[in-house]
Amino acid sequence: MNPTAPWTAARLRALKGREKIVSLTAYDYATARLLDESGVHLVLVGDSLGMAVLGYANTLPVTMRDMVHHTAAVARGVKQALVVADMPFMSYQVSIEQALANAGRFLRVGAHAVKVEGGELRVPLIRALVGNGIPVLGHIGLTPQSVQEFGGFKVQGRTDEAARKLLRDARAIAKAGVFAIVVESVPPKLAARITAAVKVPTIGIGAGPQCDGQVLVIHDLLGLGGDWKPKFAKRYADLGAAAKAAIGEYKREVADGTFPGPEHCY
Ligand code: KIV
Protein backbone atom coordinates (compact mmCIF):
# COMPACT_ATOMS: atom_id res chain seq x y z
CA MET A 1 0.00 0.00 0.00
CA ASN A 2 1.32 3.45 -0.97
CA PRO A 3 2.15 5.16 2.38
CA THR A 4 0.84 8.50 1.13
CA ALA A 5 -2.43 7.12 -0.25
CA PRO A 6 -5.44 8.98 1.16
CA TRP A 7 -7.22 7.28 4.03
CA THR A 8 -10.65 5.98 3.13
CA ALA A 9 -13.38 4.76 5.44
CA ALA A 10 -12.72 1.20 4.25
CA ARG A 11 -8.97 1.45 4.92
CA LEU A 12 -9.55 2.83 8.41
CA ARG A 13 -12.06 0.11 9.15
CA ALA A 14 -9.45 -2.47 8.16
CA LEU A 15 -7.01 -1.13 10.78
CA LYS A 16 -8.96 -2.87 13.56
CA GLY A 17 -6.61 -5.18 15.44
CA ARG A 18 -3.61 -4.03 13.39
CA GLU A 19 -2.90 -0.36 14.16
CA LYS A 20 -4.46 2.23 16.47
CA ILE A 21 -6.49 4.96 14.77
CA VAL A 22 -5.28 8.47 15.60
CA SER A 23 -7.90 11.18 15.38
CA LEU A 24 -8.20 14.84 16.37
CA THR A 25 -10.68 17.59 15.72
CA ALA A 26 -9.97 20.57 13.45
CA TYR A 27 -12.17 23.49 12.54
CA ASP A 28 -9.97 25.51 10.15
CA TYR A 29 -7.50 25.21 7.26
CA ALA A 30 -4.29 25.89 9.22
CA THR A 31 -5.00 23.31 11.93
CA ALA A 32 -6.17 20.76 9.38
CA ARG A 33 -2.84 21.10 7.55
CA LEU A 34 -0.91 20.55 10.78
CA LEU A 35 -2.86 17.39 11.59
CA ASP A 36 -2.58 16.04 8.06
CA GLU A 37 1.15 16.71 7.87
CA SER A 38 1.55 14.97 11.27
CA GLY A 39 -0.02 11.78 9.93
CA VAL A 40 -3.32 11.90 11.85
CA HIS A 41 -5.62 9.31 10.24
CA LEU A 42 -9.00 10.93 10.80
CA VAL A 43 -9.69 14.66 11.06
CA LEU A 44 -13.05 15.25 12.69
CA VAL A 45 -14.81 18.55 12.12
CA GLY A 46 -16.67 18.12 15.38
CA ASP A 47 -19.68 20.10 16.43
CA SER A 48 -17.49 20.78 19.48
CA LEU A 49 -16.89 23.75 17.15
CA GLY A 50 -19.71 25.29 19.19
CA MET A 51 -17.69 25.35 22.41
CA ALA A 52 -14.10 25.36 21.13
CA VAL A 53 -14.48 28.08 18.49
CA LEU A 54 -17.88 29.78 18.69
CA GLY A 55 -18.09 30.23 22.47
CA TYR A 56 -21.37 28.37 23.11
CA ALA A 57 -22.04 26.39 26.29
CA ASN A 58 -22.80 23.18 24.35
CA THR A 59 -23.17 21.86 20.79
CA LEU A 60 -26.91 22.48 20.41
CA PRO A 61 -26.77 25.95 18.77
CA VAL A 62 -24.39 24.77 16.01
CA THR A 63 -26.03 24.93 12.57
CA MET A 64 -25.51 23.23 9.21
CA ARG A 65 -24.27 26.56 7.90
CA ASP A 66 -21.58 26.73 10.63
CA MET A 67 -20.53 23.14 10.02
CA VAL A 68 -20.42 23.34 6.22
CA HIS A 69 -18.35 26.54 6.37
CA HIS A 70 -15.75 24.99 8.71
CA THR A 71 -15.76 21.59 6.98
CA ALA A 72 -14.91 23.26 3.66
CA ALA A 73 -11.96 25.07 5.28
CA VAL A 74 -10.68 21.84 6.87
CA ALA A 75 -11.07 19.87 3.64
CA ARG A 76 -8.93 22.44 1.81
CA GLY A 77 -6.09 21.74 4.28
CA VAL A 78 -6.13 17.93 4.11
CA LYS A 79 -4.43 15.73 1.52
CA GLN A 80 -4.29 12.31 3.16
CA ALA A 81 -6.46 12.08 6.28
CA LEU A 82 -10.11 11.10 6.23
CA VAL A 83 -12.24 14.21 6.83
CA VAL A 84 -15.39 13.48 8.83
CA ALA A 85 -18.06 16.16 9.31
CA ASP A 86 -20.22 16.02 12.41
CA MET A 87 -23.89 16.34 11.57
CA PRO A 88 -25.21 19.05 13.93
CA PHE A 89 -28.24 18.87 16.20
CA MET A 90 -31.51 18.43 14.25
CA SER A 91 -29.79 18.08 10.87
CA TYR A 92 -30.47 14.31 10.78
CA GLN A 93 -33.21 13.67 13.35
CA VAL A 94 -36.21 15.14 11.50
CA SER A 95 -36.34 12.89 8.45
CA ILE A 96 -34.10 10.58 6.48
CA GLU A 97 -34.65 12.74 3.36
CA GLN A 98 -33.41 15.84 5.15
CA ALA A 99 -30.47 13.93 6.63
CA LEU A 100 -29.43 12.66 3.19
CA ALA A 101 -29.60 16.17 1.74
CA ASN A 102 -27.58 17.59 4.64
CA ALA A 103 -24.97 14.82 4.50
CA GLY A 104 -24.68 15.45 0.76
CA ARG A 105 -23.80 19.09 1.44
CA PHE A 106 -20.80 17.93 3.52
CA LEU A 107 -19.53 15.60 0.82
CA ARG A 108 -19.89 18.35 -1.78
CA VAL A 109 -17.52 20.63 0.18
CA GLY A 110 -14.87 17.93 0.61
CA ALA A 111 -15.80 15.76 3.61
CA HIS A 112 -15.35 12.02 3.06
CA ALA A 113 -17.82 10.86 5.70
CA VAL A 114 -20.27 12.12 8.31
CA LYS A 115 -20.76 11.37 12.00
CA VAL A 116 -24.14 10.88 13.65
CA GLU A 117 -24.85 10.40 17.35
CA GLY A 118 -26.99 7.56 18.65
CA GLY A 119 -27.50 3.82 18.75
CA GLU A 120 -30.31 1.47 17.67
CA LEU A 121 -32.58 4.42 16.89
CA ARG A 122 -30.23 5.47 14.08
CA VAL A 123 -30.16 2.15 12.24
CA PRO A 124 -32.56 3.18 9.41
CA LEU A 125 -30.69 6.47 8.96
CA ILE A 126 -27.26 4.79 8.86
CA ARG A 127 -28.54 2.23 6.33
CA ALA A 128 -29.89 5.05 4.15
CA LEU A 129 -26.68 7.08 4.28
CA VAL A 130 -24.37 4.13 3.65
CA GLY A 131 -26.73 2.79 0.98
CA ASN A 132 -26.42 6.11 -0.81
CA GLY A 133 -22.63 6.06 -0.75
CA ILE A 134 -22.03 8.19 2.35
CA PRO A 135 -19.70 6.57 4.89
CA VAL A 136 -20.84 7.01 8.49
CA LEU A 137 -18.92 7.24 11.75
CA GLY A 138 -21.14 6.29 14.69
CA HIS A 139 -21.03 7.89 18.15
CA ILE A 140 -22.36 6.32 21.34
CA GLY A 141 -21.97 6.80 25.08
CA LEU A 142 -21.97 10.44 26.11
CA THR A 143 -23.50 11.90 22.97
CA PRO A 144 -23.28 15.66 23.59
CA GLN A 145 -26.39 16.53 21.55
CA SER A 146 -28.38 14.70 24.26
CA VAL A 147 -26.93 16.83 27.06
CA GLN A 148 -30.41 17.98 28.11
CA GLU A 149 -31.66 14.40 28.29
CA PHE A 150 -28.58 13.29 30.28
CA GLY A 151 -28.83 16.34 32.58
CA GLY A 152 -25.20 17.32 31.93
CA PHE A 153 -21.97 15.90 30.51
CA LYS A 154 -22.04 12.69 32.55
CA VAL A 155 -20.23 9.37 32.25
CA GLN A 156 -22.54 6.81 30.60
CA GLY A 157 -22.97 3.06 30.97
CA ARG A 158 -22.38 2.87 34.72
CA THR A 159 -25.29 0.52 35.52
CA ASP A 160 -25.60 -3.03 34.16
CA GLU A 161 -28.71 -2.04 32.24
CA ALA A 162 -27.04 1.03 30.70
CA ALA A 163 -23.99 -1.05 29.79
CA ARG A 164 -26.19 -3.68 28.08
CA LYS A 165 -27.97 -0.92 26.15
CA LEU A 166 -24.65 0.52 24.92
CA LEU A 167 -23.51 -2.93 23.80
CA ARG A 168 -26.79 -3.35 21.88
CA ASP A 169 -26.34 0.12 20.35
CA ALA A 170 -22.79 -0.63 19.23
CA ARG A 171 -23.76 -3.97 17.67
CA ALA A 172 -26.78 -2.44 15.93
CA ILE A 173 -24.96 0.47 14.30
CA ALA A 174 -21.99 -1.74 13.36
CA LYS A 175 -24.42 -4.09 11.62
CA ALA A 176 -26.13 -1.13 9.93
CA GLY A 177 -22.83 -0.21 8.28
CA VAL A 178 -20.83 2.40 10.22
CA PHE A 179 -17.10 2.15 9.43
CA ALA A 180 -16.09 2.97 13.03
CA ILE A 181 -17.70 4.05 16.31
CA VAL A 182 -16.74 6.91 18.62
CA VAL A 183 -17.25 5.74 22.21
CA GLU A 184 -17.39 8.71 24.55
CA SER A 185 -17.12 8.85 28.35
CA VAL A 186 -17.81 5.29 29.39
CA PRO A 187 -15.87 3.19 31.94
CA PRO A 188 -12.80 1.55 30.35
CA LYS A 189 -14.03 -2.00 31.03
CA LEU A 190 -17.26 -1.35 29.15
CA ALA A 191 -15.36 0.29 26.26
CA ALA A 192 -13.19 -2.84 26.08
CA ARG A 193 -16.32 -5.05 25.95
CA ILE A 194 -17.82 -2.89 23.20
CA THR A 195 -14.52 -3.02 21.29
CA ALA A 196 -14.50 -6.81 21.50
CA ALA A 197 -18.17 -7.05 20.52
CA VAL A 198 -17.98 -5.28 17.16
CA LYS A 199 -16.01 -5.89 13.97
CA VAL A 200 -15.49 -2.17 13.28
CA PRO A 201 -12.92 -0.07 15.16
CA THR A 202 -13.92 1.87 18.26
CA ILE A 203 -12.41 5.33 18.70
CA GLY A 204 -12.43 6.34 22.34
CA ILE A 205 -12.66 9.68 24.07
CA GLY A 206 -12.77 9.31 27.82
CA ALA A 207 -13.20 5.57 27.28
CA GLY A 208 -9.82 4.17 28.32
CA PRO A 209 -6.92 2.60 26.44
CA GLN A 210 -8.53 -0.52 25.01
CA CYS A 211 -10.41 1.16 22.18
CA ASP A 212 -9.07 0.69 18.65
CA GLY A 213 -8.14 4.38 18.47
CA GLN A 214 -8.41 7.68 20.28
CA VAL A 215 -9.82 11.10 19.48
CA LEU A 216 -9.37 14.40 21.32
CA VAL A 217 -10.51 17.95 20.79
CA ILE A 218 -7.43 19.76 19.45
CA HIS A 219 -7.94 22.71 21.84
CA ASP A 220 -7.68 20.34 24.82
CA LEU A 221 -4.48 18.73 23.50
CA LEU A 222 -2.79 22.06 22.74
CA GLY A 223 -3.91 23.93 25.86
CA LEU A 224 -6.09 26.38 23.97
CA GLY A 225 -9.25 25.76 25.97
CA GLY A 226 -8.55 28.23 28.79
CA ASP A 227 -9.14 26.74 32.25
CA TRP A 228 -11.40 23.99 30.82
CA LYS A 229 -9.57 20.67 31.12
CA PRO A 230 -11.70 17.53 31.04
CA LYS A 231 -10.31 14.59 33.07
CA PHE A 232 -9.93 12.43 29.95
CA ALA A 233 -7.88 14.99 28.00
CA LYS A 234 -4.10 15.21 28.18
CA ARG A 235 -2.55 18.62 27.56
CA TYR A 236 0.49 17.96 25.37
CA ALA A 237 1.36 21.68 25.03
CA ASP A 238 0.33 24.95 26.60
CA LEU A 239 -0.10 27.08 23.50
CA GLY A 240 -2.55 29.30 25.39
CA ALA A 241 0.25 30.42 27.74
CA ALA A 242 2.71 30.70 24.83
CA ALA A 243 0.25 32.86 22.87
CA LYS A 244 -0.39 35.14 25.86
CA ALA A 245 3.37 35.60 26.36
CA ALA A 246 3.84 36.46 22.66
CA ILE A 247 0.91 38.89 22.65
CA GLY A 248 2.25 40.53 25.84
CA GLU A 249 5.67 40.98 24.24
CA TYR A 250 4.12 42.50 21.12
CA LYS A 251 2.11 44.87 23.32
CA ARG A 252 5.25 46.00 25.20
CA GLU A 253 7.21 46.49 21.97
CA VAL A 254 4.41 48.51 20.36
CA ALA A 255 4.17 50.64 23.52
CA ASP A 256 7.92 51.32 23.75
CA GLY A 257 8.40 51.74 19.97
CA THR A 258 10.70 48.67 19.53
CA PHE A 259 8.27 47.20 16.98
CA PRO A 260 8.37 47.67 14.06
CA GLY A 261 12.18 47.69 13.75
CA PRO A 262 14.12 48.72 10.65
CA GLU A 263 13.93 45.11 9.32
CA HIS A 264 10.12 45.34 9.23
CA CYS A 265 10.06 48.59 7.22
CA TYR A 266 9.94 49.09 3.42
O1 KIV B 1 -17.74 17.18 18.40
C1 KIV B 1 -16.71 16.54 18.66
O2 KIV B 1 -15.59 17.06 18.68
C2 KIV B 1 -16.86 15.12 18.95
C3 KIV B 1 -15.67 14.40 19.48
C4 KIV B 1 -15.33 14.87 20.83
C5 KIV B 1 -15.82 12.95 19.40
O3 KIV B 1 -17.90 14.59 18.78
Residues whose N, C-alpha, C, O or C-beta is under 5 A from the ligand:
A	BS01	KIV	T25 G46 D47 S48 V182
